[in-house]
Amino acid sequence: MLRDEGWILRKARSEAARFECGDYFAVDGQYNVIVAKDLQLDDYAAEHGLLKPYEALEPLDD
């Protein structure tokens, strides 16, 4: 999972960052470099057993 790998989840705040990295991306906490782009939170959570098959994430109003 993110913490086990030393990664920090980030949300893009600008259009340029969103274009470069997607809405969500991960940064290595030790080296401060982007290690994963275009993270799909629901897919990631399901793959790592954080969501049950009947659960889903709802988008937040920005």
N, C-alpha and C positions, 0 to 999 in steps of 0.2 A: 504494500500500500504506500501511499505518498509519504507518510511519516517514516516508515521503515526504510525507505530509500533516501531519506533526507531531503525530500522535495517539499516545496511550498506551493499551494494552489493559488493562482492569481487570476483576476478577471481584468480583461482589457478595459481601459478607461477612455481611450481615444479611438477614433476611426482608423488612424494609422496603425496603432497597436492591434486593433481587431483585424485589420487586413493582413498584418504580418504574422500574428500568432493565433488568431481565432478568438472567440469569446472567452474561453478559458484555456490557460496554459500552466505548466509547472516549471518552477525554477529550483535549481539545486541550491539548498540553503547554505552550503559551505562555500561554493565557488561563485554563486550569484550568476549562473548562466542558465539560459532556457534549455530544458531537457525534454519537454514534450509540448507540442502545439496542437491546437484544435481538439482539445479534450472534450469528449461528450460525457457529461457527468453521469447521466443515467446508464449509459453503456459501461462506464468504468465501475460504477457502484455495483451493477449486476454481476460483472465479471469477477469482482472481489468479494462477493457474498454479502454486500452491504444492503442490498435490496432483495426482498422476497419476490418471487415471480409475479405476484399479484399487486406489488407496490410500484409506484411511479413518482417521479419528481414533477412538481408543478412549477412552471416558470414564474419568476417574480416580476412584478410590474416595475419597470425602470423609471 
